Amino acid sequence: MTRRQISLAHLTVLDTTPPELVAAAAAAGFRTIGIRLTATPSVGVPPYDILHEGPLLRETLRRLADTGVSVLDTEFLRFEPEQPVGIPEGFLEVSARLGARNVLVMSAEPDEARTIERFCELCDRAAAYGLHVCLEFAIYTGVRTLAHAAQVVARSKRPNASVLIDALHFSRSGGIPAHIAQVDPSLVRYAQICDASSDMPGPGDTPALIREARTGRLLPGEGALPLRDLVAALPATAPLAVEAPCRALADLSPVERAKRAYQALSALLT
């Protein structure tokens, strides 16, 4: 397979602060990471504030410089129903300072026209910072499938608009690798890779789908997803981020989890 840039998504080691994430990624061999800028203690993210000038932001920048690790993306923003675009203060500014290339957004807005309107606004605001906006779809959100996400991005007509393919969400929404070929490859910015059990939650069981996404993923090669075919269907230059929070590995150190993620994704690409 083509040699690709590989990245460590924060969700794989969600119990780390951003400086700890940088250290774990570097120790495991990753040269690129995704950073969650908005801490969410309810889903296991330790409370931290990186969106304002302070010790945490400075330490993260220092570790990035010292290790040579770069930032693929920051996450995540979310469109809520019948509300204006909510961008936490400092999100885009800090994303740019960290050297991020992409910001990730999901939509809980069921109305497509409003989703497109907000997506366009976010793209315009992100463009001022040199950032791409990547729309992530999931069956339990307002943008449920790859085809729907590609439609939103295409209709936005924004040069910094793109789609993110998450292997789990793609599979659980009925996606198969052949569907990727039906999408303009210029719209697909990168992909998040994990594996999953063949025993999937029902498409209407939102709580179970969310639990699986947050803690029930598997490392690449340990489940039933057709990952080699999926990767082969992606644009050849699309980076791959391993996003595999796995309940069975929760007792391991962040560095050990990162190492296993690196080894699993590397094995997939050989």
C-alpha positions as CSV (number, residue, x, y, z in Angstrom):
1,M,0.0,0.0,0.0
2,T,1.0,3.6,-0.5
3,R,3.0,5.1,2.3
4,R,0.7,7.5,4.2
5,Q,1.0,10.0,6.9
6,I,-0.3,8.5,10.1
7,S,-1.6,10.3,13.1
8,L,-2.7,9.6,16.7
9,A,-6.2,10.9,17.4
10,H,-6.7,12.2,21.0
11,L,-9.7,9.9,21.6
12,T,-7.3,6.9,21.6
13,V,-5.7,8.2,24.7
14,L,-8.5,10.5,25.9
15,D,-7.3,10.6,29.5
16,T,-4.3,12.7,28.5
17,T,-3.9,16.4,28.5
18,P,-2.5,17.9,25.3
19,P,1.2,18.0,26.5
20,E,0.8,14.4,27.7
21,L,-0.7,13.4,24.3
22,V,2.3,14.9,22.5
23,A,4.7,13.0,24.7
24,A,2.8,9.7,24.2
25,A,2.6,10.1,20.5
26,A,6.3,10.9,20.1
27,A,7.3,7.9,22.3
28,A,5.1,5.6,20.1
29,G,6.6,6.8,16.8
30,F,3.8,9.1,15.6
31,R,4.8,12.3,13.9
32,T,1.3,13.8,13.8
33,I,-1.6,14.0,16.3
34,G,-5.1,15.3,16.6
35,I,-5.8,17.4,19.7
36,R,-9.2,17.8,21.5
37,L,-9.3,21.5,22.5
38,T,-12.5,21.3,24.4
39,A,-12.2,19.1,27.5
40,T,-15.3,17.0,28.3
41,P,-14.9,15.4,31.7
42,S,-18.2,13.5,31.3
43,V,-16.6,11.4,28.6
44,G,-13.3,10.9,30.4
45,V,-11.4,13.9,29.3
46,P,-9.5,15.5,32.2
47,P,-10.5,19.1,32.8
48,Y,-8.0,21.5,31.2
49,D,-8.0,24.9,29.5
50,I,-5.8,25.2,26.4
51,L,-8.0,27.9,24.7
52,H,-6.5,30.8,26.6
53,E,-2.9,31.9,27.0
54,G,-1.5,30.0,29.9
55,P,0.9,27.3,31.1
56,L,-0.9,24.4,29.3
57,L,-0.8,26.1,25.9
58,R,2.8,27.1,26.3
59,E,3.8,23.6,27.4
60,T,1.9,22.0,24.5
61,L,3.7,24.3,22.1
62,R,7.1,23.6,23.7
63,R,6.6,19.8,23.4
64,L,5.5,20.1,19.8
65,A,8.6,22.0,19.1
66,D,10.9,19.7,21.0
67,T,9.5,16.5,19.5
68,G,8.8,17.6,16.0
69,V,5.3,16.3,16.3
70,S,2.8,18.3,14.2
71,V,-1.0,18.7,14.5
72,L,-3.3,17.2,11.8
73,D,-6.5,18.4,13.4
74,T,-8.3,19.9,16.3
75,E,-11.6,18.9,17.6
76,F,-14.4,19.2,17.9
77,L,-17.1,21.8,17.0
78,R,-20.8,20.9,16.9
79,F,-23.8,22.5,15.3
80,E,-26.8,22.4,17.6
81,P,-30.4,22.6,16.4
82,E,-31.7,26.2,15.9
83,Q,-28.7,27.8,17.4
84,P,-26.0,30.0,15.9
85,V,-22.6,28.6,15.1
86,G,-21.0,28.0,18.5
87,I,-17.2,28.4,18.4
88,P,-15.5,28.4,21.8
89,E,-13.5,31.6,22.3
90,G,-10.0,31.0,21.1
91,F,-10.7,27.7,19.3
92,L,-9.6,28.8,15.8
93,E,-6.8,31.0,17.1
94,V,-5.3,28.3,19.2
95,S,-5.8,25.7,16.4
96,A,-3.7,28.0,14.1
97,R,-1.0,28.6,16.8
98,L,-0.7,24.8,17.2
99,G,-0.1,24.5,13.5
100,A,-3.2,22.5,12.9
101,R,-4.3,22.0,9.3
102,N,-7.9,21.0,10.0
103,V,-10.8,21.5,12.4
104,L,-13.4,18.8,12.8
105,V,-17.1,19.6,13.1
106,M,-20.2,17.4,13.5
107,S,-23.9,18.5,13.2
108,A,-26.8,17.8,15.4
109,E,-29.0,20.1,13.2
110,P,-31.6,18.0,11.4
111,D,-32.3,20.7,8.8
112,E,-29.9,20.5,5.9
113,A,-30.2,24.1,4.8
114,R,-29.3,25.3,8.2
115,T,-26.4,22.9,8.4
116,I,-25.1,24.2,5.1
117,E,-25.5,27.8,6.2
118,R,-23.6,27.2,9.5
119,F,-21.0,25.1,7.7
120,C,-20.4,28.0,5.3
121,E,-20.0,30.4,8.1
122,L,-17.6,28.2,9.9
123,C,-15.5,27.7,6.8
124,D,-15.3,31.4,6.2
125,R,-14.2,32.1,9.7
126,A,-11.7,29.2,9.6
127,A,-10.2,30.4,6.3
128,A,-9.0,33.5,8.0
129,Y,-6.7,31.2,10.1
130,G,-5.6,29.0,7.1
131,L,-7.7,26.1,8.4
132,H,-9.7,23.5,6.6
133,V,-13.1,22.5,8.0
134,C,-13.8,18.7,8.0
135,L,-17.4,17.6,8.3
136,E,-17.7,14.2,10.2
137,F,-20.8,12.2,9.7
138,A,-22.4,9.6,12.0
139,I,-25.7,7.7,11.8
140,Y,-26.9,9.3,15.1
141,T,-26.2,12.9,13.9
142,G,-27.8,15.3,11.5
143,V,-25.4,14.3,8.8
144,R,-25.7,10.5,8.8
145,T,-23.8,9.2,5.8
146,L,-20.8,9.8,3.5
147,A,-23.1,10.8,0.6
148,H,-24.9,13.3,2.8
149,A,-21.7,14.8,4.1
150,A,-20.3,15.1,0.6
151,Q,-23.5,16.8,-0.5
152,V,-23.2,19.4,2.3
153,V,-19.6,20.1,1.5
154,A,-20.2,20.3,-2.2
155,R,-23.1,22.7,-1.8
156,S,-21.1,24.9,0.5
157,K,-18.8,25.8,-2.4
158,R,-16.0,26.6,0.0
159,P,-12.4,25.8,-1.0
160,N,-11.5,24.9,2.6
161,A,-14.5,22.5,3.0
162,S,-14.0,18.8,3.2
163,V,-15.2,15.5,4.5
164,L,-13.7,13.3,7.2
165,I,-14.4,9.5,7.0
166,D,-14.4,7.7,10.3
167,A,-14.2,4.0,9.7
168,L,-16.6,3.1,12.5
169,H,-19.2,5.7,11.6
170,F,-18.8,4.8,7.9
171,S,-19.5,1.2,8.6
172,R,-22.3,1.7,11.0
173,S,-24.1,4.0,8.6
174,G,-24.1,1.2,6.0
175,G,-21.0,2.3,4.1
176,I,-18.8,-0.1,2.1
177,P,-15.5,0.8,0.5
178,A,-17.1,1.0,-3.0
179,H,-19.1,3.9,-1.8
180,I,-16.0,6.0,-1.4
181,A,-15.4,5.9,-5.2
182,Q,-18.8,7.6,-5.7
183,V,-17.5,10.7,-3.9
184,D,-15.3,13.4,-5.5
185,P,-11.9,12.5,-4.0
186,S,-11.0,16.2,-3.7
187,L,-13.7,16.4,-0.9
188,V,-12.1,13.7,1.3
189,R,-9.4,15.3,3.4
190,Y,-8.4,12.4,5.7
191,A,-9.8,9.4,7.6
192,Q,-9.9,8.1,11.1
193,I,-9.2,4.4,11.3
194,C,-10.2,1.8,13.9
195,D,-11.7,-1.7,13.8
196,A,-15.0,-2.9,15.3
197,S,-16.9,-6.0,16.1
198,S,-19.2,-7.7,13.6
199,D,-21.9,-7.5,16.3
200,M,-23.0,-4.0,15.7
201,P,-25.7,-2.0,17.7
202,G,-29.0,-1.5,16.0
203,P,-29.1,1.6,13.8
204,G,-31.7,3.1,16.1
205,D,-29.9,2.4,19.3
206,T,-28.2,5.7,19.7
207,P,-26.9,5.2,23.2
208,A,-25.2,2.0,22.2
209,L,-23.8,3.5,19.1
210,I,-22.3,6.4,21.1
211,R,-20.9,4.0,23.7
212,E,-19.2,2.0,21.0
213,A,-17.8,5.1,19.4
214,R,-16.4,6.4,22.7
215,T,-15.1,3.3,24.4
216,G,-15.9,0.2,22.3
217,R,-13.6,0.5,19.2
218,L,-10.9,-2.0,18.4
219,L,-7.4,-1.5,17.1
220,P,-7.0,-1.9,13.4
221,G,-6.8,-5.6,12.5
222,E,-8.6,-6.8,15.6
223,G,-12.2,-6.7,14.3
224,A,-14.4,-7.3,11.3
225,L,-14.2,-4.0,9.3
226,P,-12.8,-4.2,5.7
227,L,-10.1,-1.8,6.5
228,R,-7.6,-2.7,3.8
229,D,-10.2,-2.2,1.1
230,L,-11.4,1.0,2.8
231,V,-7.9,2.5,2.9
232,A,-7.3,1.4,-0.7
233,A,-10.4,3.3,-1.7
234,L,-9.2,6.6,-0.1
235,P,-7.3,9.2,-2.0
236,A,-3.6,8.2,-2.0
237,T,-2.5,11.4,-0.2
238,A,-5.2,11.2,2.6
239,P,-3.6,11.0,6.0
240,L,-4.9,8.3,8.4
241,A,-5.5,8.9,12.1
242,V,-5.9,6.0,14.4
243,E,-8.9,6.7,16.6
244,A,-9.4,3.5,18.7
245,P,-10.6,4.0,22.3
246,C,-10.7,0.5,23.5
247,R,-12.3,-0.5,26.9
248,A,-10.0,-3.5,27.1
249,L,-6.9,-1.4,27.0
250,A,-8.0,1.3,29.5
251,D,-5.7,0.1,32.2
252,L,-2.6,0.5,30.1
253,S,-0.5,3.6,30.2
254,P,-1.1,6.2,27.5
255,V,2.3,5.5,26.0
256,E,1.6,1.8,25.8
257,R,-1.8,2.4,24.2
258,A,-0.2,4.8,21.7
259,K,2.5,2.2,20.8
260,R,-0.1,-0.5,20.2
261,A,-2.1,1.9,18.0
262,Y,1.0,2.8,16.0
263,Q,1.9,-0.9,15.5
264,A,-1.6,-1.8,14.5
265,L,-2.0,0.9,12.0
266,S,1.5,0.3,10.6
267,A,0.7,-3.4,10.2
268,L,-2.5,-2.5,8.3
269,L,-0.4,-0.5,5.8
270,T,2.2,-3.2,5.1
